[in-house]
Amino acid sequence: AYTMALSIGAGLAAGFTIPIRTALGGSLEWALGIWALPAAVALVVWIPQLRLARPTAQVSGFAMGLLGDRLAWLITIYFGLLSMVFYILLSWLPAIYRAKGTDPSTAGAILGVVTAVGIVGNFAAPIVASRLHDQRAVVWATSGLTITGLIGILVAPAQTALVWATILGVGTGGAFSIGLLHLASGNRDAASAARLSSMALGLGYLFAATGPFVAGLVHAASRNWQLPL
């Protein structure tokens, strides 16, 4: 439910921002400002949670012992890499298709498809993985779909964009759900799962945040999108 909600929200923002800007007379500031409204609603919903009693034993950020845990590092690297790919797409996919001659509304809609179709991967990947003795098959499948989608964007004409956007959405959405599943699966209790989550998400997102910047630098240096892709 969590990952599906993320995909729905991101898909709506990516697909409707340009049409909203057009409806508002070309004001990008107002078109972006519209998306503060869902955040305000979320704030109102969460404020009552502050009145709830907190656990007496607070879990610290992450145990230093995890820094020597091979599995913890593998999960952190996996989470960081999959997030990096998604953030690069989130930042640059419309620009990539604008360079192919696509109009702004269609370029935004393509990104909207990637994020919205992620719902399929969000929902299906954990269910399939939970029924398998070895979850590596699902990791390979979601990674393979993501790679296939990237290759399609690289070599295929813009007219086939929705095909590759769909494949990418299922791949990246499924990979994200599998990443979260890895944090909660196994024989971990709530405290150890929380410590692993703080390590994987904290360090993973820190690493992933460099992706859009590096991709932009590579694009500026090479003057094309082939090398970043």
Beta strands, then each sheet from edge to edge (+ up, - down):
end
